[in-house]
């Protein structure tokens, strides 16, 4: 099974997630550790799709997925 097939297999799961994700939901969606999400945030890699309110981090699902797909297609050529 190709990576693209995995993305489409998860579409129902992705659509069932709320529009604003917690760091845990984001980590599960991207299949990385929650520590990676916090590290990416502290490095500014999630600035386009996240905001902080006090100690809480919120990630906009639509912006995250749009940016990840855009970046993936741009890096392929």
MMTF fields as JSON, N, C-alpha, C and O atoms, coordinates in Angstrom:
{
  "mmtfVersion": "1.0.0",
  "mmtfProducer": "UNKNOWN",
  "numBonds": 307,
  "numAtoms": 308,
  "numGroups": 77,
  "numChains": 1,
  "numModels": 1,
  "chainsPerModel": [1],
  "groupsPerChain": [77],
  "chainIdList": ["A"],
  "bondAtomList": [4, 2, 8, 6, 12, 10, 16, 14, 20, 18, 24, 22, 28, 26, 32, 30, 36, 34, 40, 38, 44, 42, 48, 46, 52, 50, 56, 54, 60, 58, 64, 62, 68, 66, 72, 70, 76, 74, 80, 78, 84, 82, 88, 86, 92, 90, 96, 94, 100, 98, 104, 102, 108, 106, 112, 110, 116, 114, 120, 118, 124, 122, 128, 126, 132, 130, 136, 134, 140, 138, 144, 142, 148, 146, 152, 150, 156, 154, 160, 158, 164, 162, 168, 166, 172, 170, 176, 174, 180, 178, 184, 182, 188, 186, 192, 190, 196, 194, 200, 198, 204, 202, 208, 206, 212, 210, 216, 214, 220, 218, 224, 222, 228, 226, 232, 230, 236, 234, 240, 238, 244, 242, 248, 246, 252, 250, 256, 254, 260, 258, 264, 262, 268, 266, 272, 270, 276, 274, 280, 278, 284, 282, 288, 286, 292, 290, 296, 294, 300, 298, 304, 302],
  "bondOrderList": [1, 1, 1, 1, 1, 1, 1, 1, 1, 1, 1, 1, 1, 1, 1, 1, 1, 1, 1, 1, 1, 1, 1, 1, 1, 1, 1, 1, 1, 1, 1, 1, 1, 1, 1, 1, 1, 1, 1, 1, 1, 1, 1, 1, 1, 1, 1, 1, 1, 1, 1, 1, 1, 1, 1, 1, 1, 1, 1, 1, 1, 1, 1, 1, 1, 1, 1, 1, 1, 1, 1, 1, 1, 1, 1, 1],
  "groupList": [{"groupName": "UNK", "atomNameList": ["N", "CA", "C", "O"], "elementList": ["N", "C", "C", "O"], "formalChargeList": [0, 0, 0, 0], "bondAtomList": [1, 0, 2, 1, 3, 2], "bondOrderList": [1, 1, 2], "singleLetterCode": "X", "chemCompType": "L-PEPTIDE LINKING"}],
  "groupTypeList": [0, 0, 0, 0, 0, 0, 0, 0, 0, 0, 0, 0, 0, 0, 0, 0, 0, 0, 0, 0, 0, 0, 0, 0, 0, 0, 0, 0, 0, 0, 0, 0, 0, 0, 0, 0, 0, 0, 0, 0, 0, 0, 0, 0, 0, 0, 0, 0, 0, 0, 0, 0, 0, 0, 0, 0, 0, 0, 0, 0, 0, 0, 0, 0, 0, 0, 0, 0, 0, 0, 0, 0, 0, 0, 0, 0, 0],
  "groupIdList": [1, 2, 3, 4, 5, 6, 7, 8, 9, 10, 11, 12, 13, 14, 15, 16, 17, 18, 19, 20, 21, 22, 23, 24, 25, 26, 27, 28, 29, 30, 31, 32, 33, 34, 35, 36, 37, 38, 39, 40, 41, 42, 43, 44, 45, 46, 47, 48, 49, 50, 51, 52, 53, 54, 55, 56, 57, 58, 59, 60, 61, 62, 63, 64, 65, 66, 67, 68, 69, 70, 71, 72, 73, 74, 75, 76, 77],
  "secStructList": [7, 7, 2, 2, 2, 2, 2, 2, 2, 6, 2, 2, 2, 2, 2, 2, 1, 7, 1, 3, 3, 7, 2, 2, 2, 2, 2, 2, 2, 2, 6, 1, 7, 2, 2, 2, 2, 2, 2, 2, 2, 2, 6, 6, 6, 6, 6, 6, 6, 3, 3, 3, 3, 6, 6, 3, 3, 3, 3, 3, 2, 2, 2, 2, 2, 2, 2, 2, 2, 2, 2, 2, 2, 2, 2, 6, 7],
  "xCoordList": [0.845, 0.0, 0.89, 1.839, 0.592, 1.375, 0.952, -0.124, 1.825, 1.504, 0.23, -0.561, 0.016, -1.193, -2.439, -3.464, -2.356, -3.485, -3.799, -4.965, -2.755, -2.954, -3.655, -4.518, -3.298, -3.934, -5.427, -6.235, -5.793, -7.204, -7.947, -9.143, -7.276, -7.907, -8.276, -9.232, -7.533, -7.759, -8.722, -8.956, -9.282, -10.103, -11.329, -11.712, -11.945, -13.098, -12.668, -13.363, -11.516, -10.987, -10.659, -10.966, -10.042, -9.684, -10.937, -10.982, -11.943, -13.184, -13.939, -14.717, -13.724, -14.42, -13.765, -14.354, -12.553, -11.866, -12.47, -12.974, -12.421, -12.937, -12.043, -10.904, -12.543, -11.741, -10.522, -9.531, -10.591, -9.455, -8.958, -9.711, -7.672, -7.096, -6.235, -5.634, -6.194, -5.249, -3.902, -3.839, -2.842, -1.548, -1.598, -0.954, -2.356, -2.471, -3.173, -2.722, -4.27, -4.985, -4.108, -4.121, -3.351, -2.454, -1.365, -1.041, -0.799, 0.247, -0.295, 0.365, -1.485, -2.095, -2.354, -2.099, -2.856, -3.155, -1.898, -1.911, -0.814, 0.433, 1.344, 2.395, 0.934, 1.692, 3.103, 4.091, 3.162, 4.405, 4.112, 2.958, 5.14, 4.917, 4.394, 4.588, 3.736, 3.235, 4.404, 4.268, 5.545, 6.742, 7.193, 7.68, 7.036, 7.386, 6.488, 6.966, 5.209, 4.278, 4.704, 4.742, 5.024, 5.462, 6.803, 7.019, 7.692, 8.988, 8.789, 9.37, 7.961, 7.675, 7.073, 7.407, 6.192, 5.571, 6.618, 6.621, 7.496, 8.516, 9.511, 10.109, 9.694, 10.589, 9.885, 10.517, 8.593, 7.839, 7.325, 6.817, 7.452, 7.025, 5.509, 5.003, 4.79, 3.326, 2.67, 1.463, 3.448, 2.908, 1.755, 0.845, 1.778, 0.75, -0.599, -1.623, -0.608, -1.864, -2.166, -3.112, -1.386, -1.609, -1.616, -1.142, -2.168, -2.098, -2.066, -2.496, -1.553, -1.494, -2.416, -2.501, -3.093, -3.88, -3.38, -3.74, -2.557, -1.907, -0.944, -0.075, -1.098, -0.231, -0.791, -0.139, -1.982, -2.654, -2.326, -2.288, -2.092, -1.794, -2.983, -3.49, -3.424, -4.535, -4.06, -3.361, -4.436, -4.0, -5.227, -6.153, -5.224, -6.304, -6.086, -5.106, -7.004, -6.857, -6.774, -5.906, -7.648, -7.674, -6.373, -5.819, -5.887, -4.633, -3.451, -2.568, -3.437, -2.363, -2.31, -1.248, -3.447, -3.482, -3.176, -2.471, -3.696, -3.413, -1.925, -1.346, -1.307, 0.124, 0.953, 1.927, 0.571, 1.347, 1.262, 2.271, 0.07, -0.068, 0.639, 1.276, 0.541, 1.213, 2.72, 3.39, 3.248, 4.684, 5.131, 6.191, 4.336, 4.692, 4.747, 5.657, 3.776, 3.767, 4.893, 5.477, 5.213, 6.292, 7.639, 8.512, 7.824, 9.112, 9.32, 10.453, 8.223, 8.348, 8.733, 9.098, 8.663, 9.123, 8.379, 8.689],
  "yCoordList": [-1.179, 0.0, 1.241, 1.323, 2.2, 3.42, 4.41, 4.285, 5.402, 6.439, 7.182, 7.518, 7.449, 8.145, 7.344, 7.922, 6.026, 5.177, 5.313, 5.318, 5.422, 5.577, 6.888, 6.933, 7.947, 9.242, 9.146, 9.626, 8.528, 8.442, 7.451, 7.623, 6.425, 5.499, 6.206, 5.811, 7.243, 7.964, 9.134, 9.865, 9.331, 10.522, 10.577, 11.664, 9.45, 9.457, 9.875, 10.636, 9.372, 9.744, 11.236, 11.919, 11.73, 13.147, 14.009, 15.008, 13.632, 14.415, 14.377, 15.286, 13.35, 13.259, 14.121, 14.345, 14.602, 15.454, 16.854, 17.309, 17.539, 18.915, 19.857, 19.508, 21.038, 21.974, 22.518, 22.891, 22.564, 23.007, 21.803, 21.172, 21.495, 20.29, 20.609, 21.679, 19.658, 19.721, 19.196, 18.57, 19.443, 18.868, 17.337, 16.748, 16.692, 15.227, 14.762, 13.817, 15.417, 15.053, 15.274, 14.475, 16.363, 16.663, 15.611, 15.15, 15.229, 14.202, 12.875, 12.199, 12.508, 11.262, 11.321, 10.351, 12.449, 12.616, 12.496, 11.847, 13.125, 13.135, 11.954, 11.783, 11.151, 9.967, 10.336, 9.727, 11.355, 11.771, 11.877, 11.771, 12.084, 12.212, 13.603, 14.554, 13.703, 15.0, 15.955, 17.167, 15.408, 16.233, 16.874, 18.004, 16.161, 16.713, 17.904, 18.907, 17.809, 18.915, 20.146, 21.249, 19.97, 21.106, 21.655, 22.867, 20.787, 21.24, 22.039, 23.111, 21.513, 22.242, 23.608, 24.603, 23.655, 24.921, 25.901, 27.073, 25.427, 26.321, 26.791, 27.857, 26.005, 26.394, 27.273, 27.746, 27.487, 28.33, 27.603, 28.232, 26.285, 25.52, 25.368, 24.924, 25.729, 25.637, 27.01, 27.102, 28.075, 29.432, 29.704, 30.462, 29.104, 29.334, 28.73, 29.088, 27.817, 27.116, 26.986, 26.293, 27.635, 27.447, 28.778, 29.799, 28.729, 29.88, 29.364, 28.25, 30.195, 29.875, 30.809, 32.002, 30.251, 31.014, 30.579, 29.511, 31.408, 31.019, 29.88, 29.99, 28.798, 27.629, 26.652, 25.663, 26.92, 25.984, 26.275, 27.43, 25.21, 25.302, 24.76, 23.679, 25.51, 25.115, 25.102, 26.019, 24.06, 23.915, 23.869, 23.091, 24.71, 24.745, 23.594, 23.581, 22.635, 21.424, 21.738, 21.202, 22.586, 22.889, 23.545, 23.181, 24.504, 25.174, 24.213, 24.244, 23.365, 22.38, 21.463, 21.282, 20.884, 19.944, 20.632, 20.071, 21.841, 22.585, 22.849, 22.632, 23.312, 23.615, 22.35, 22.364, 21.263, 20.028, 19.494, 19.053, 19.526, 19.056, 19.982, 19.517, 21.292, 22.262, 22.061, 22.035, 21.918, 21.708, 20.396, 20.338, 19.347, 18.041, 18.101, 17.543, 18.774, 18.87, 19.754, 19.459, 20.829, 21.716, 21.024, 21.247, 20.189, 19.513, 18.394, 17.978, 17.901, 16.842, 17.382, 16.608, 18.657, 19.122, 20.237, 20.712],
  "zCoordList": [0.0, 0.0, 0.0, 0.78, -0.862, -0.969, 0.121, 0.706, 0.384, 1.361, 0.998, 1.88, -0.306, -0.739, -0.37, -0.006, -0.46, -0.094, 1.392, 1.788, 2.212, 3.646, 3.962, 4.838, 3.263, 3.485, 3.22, 4.015, 2.108, 1.763, 2.655, 2.888, 3.155, 4.086, 5.385, 6.052, 5.749, 6.995, 6.834, 7.796, 5.653, 5.418, 6.332, 6.767, 6.631, 7.538, 8.934, 9.608, 9.364, 10.677, 10.718, 11.695, 9.666, 9.595, 9.637, 10.354, 8.878, 8.84, 10.161, 10.452, 10.957, 12.239, 13.318, 14.375, 13.056, 14.025, 14.016, 12.989, 15.159, 15.199, 14.389, 14.078, 14.047, 13.247, 13.987, 13.36, 15.306, 16.114, 16.902, 17.643, 16.728, 17.322, 18.534, 18.634, 19.439, 20.55, 20.048, 18.991, 20.788, 20.399, 20.309, 19.441, 21.199, 21.17, 19.897, 19.25, 19.535, 18.308, 17.078, 16.142, 17.09, 15.974, 15.87, 14.775, 17.007, 17.019, 16.494, 15.705, 16.929, 16.451, 14.947, 14.232, 14.473, 13.055, 12.2, 11.154, 12.65, 11.875, 12.195, 11.577, 13.155, 13.574, 14.024, 13.614, 14.881, 15.528, 17.016, 17.431, 17.813, 19.252, 19.584, 18.826, 20.717, 21.163, 21.419, 21.251, 21.823, 22.038, 20.729, 20.724, 19.63, 18.316, 17.993, 17.464, 18.299, 18.044, 18.837, 18.292, 20.114, 20.928, 20.44, 20.461, 20.007, 19.482, 18.197, 18.033, 17.279, 16.04, 16.355, 15.711, 17.341, 17.723, 18.254, 17.877, 19.118, 19.687, 18.633, 18.778, 17.572, 16.475, 15.436, 14.491, 15.611, 14.68, 13.452, 12.524, 13.438, 12.263, 12.154, 11.123, 13.199, 13.174, 13.276, 13.504, 13.109, 13.249, 12.295, 12.63, 11.117, 10.1, 10.477, 9.895, 11.446, 11.741, 13.229, 13.603, 14.08, 15.509, 16.25, 15.752, 17.452, 18.344, 19.775, 20.072, 20.628, 22.051, 22.809, 22.518, 23.772, 24.738, 26.105, 26.601, 26.7, 27.945, 27.662, 26.797, 28.386, 28.188, 27.157, 26.824, 26.653, 25.755, 24.294, 23.868, 23.542, 22.117, 21.333, 21.632, 20.335, 19.478, 18.037, 17.605, 17.281, 15.893, 14.989, 15.219, 13.963, 12.982, 11.997, 11.252, 12.002, 11.182, 9.693, 9.003, 9.188, 7.749, 7.301, 6.264, 8.074, 7.709, 7.778, 6.92, 8.797, 8.942, 7.728, 7.132, 7.36, 6.24, 4.917, 4.079, 4.72, 3.491, 3.36, 2.295, 4.423, 4.383, 4.171, 3.418, 4.828, 4.689, 3.261, 2.711, 2.65, 1.273, 0.306, -0.639, 0.524, -0.338, -0.281, -1.314, 0.927, 1.106, 0.473, -0.151, 0.627, 0.062, -1.46, -2.072, -2.07, -3.533, -4.039, -5.081, -3.331, -3.758, -3.656, -4.496, -2.644, -2.471, -3.494, -3.732, -4.107, -5.112, -6.478, -7.362, -6.663, -7.946, -8.491, -9.583]
}
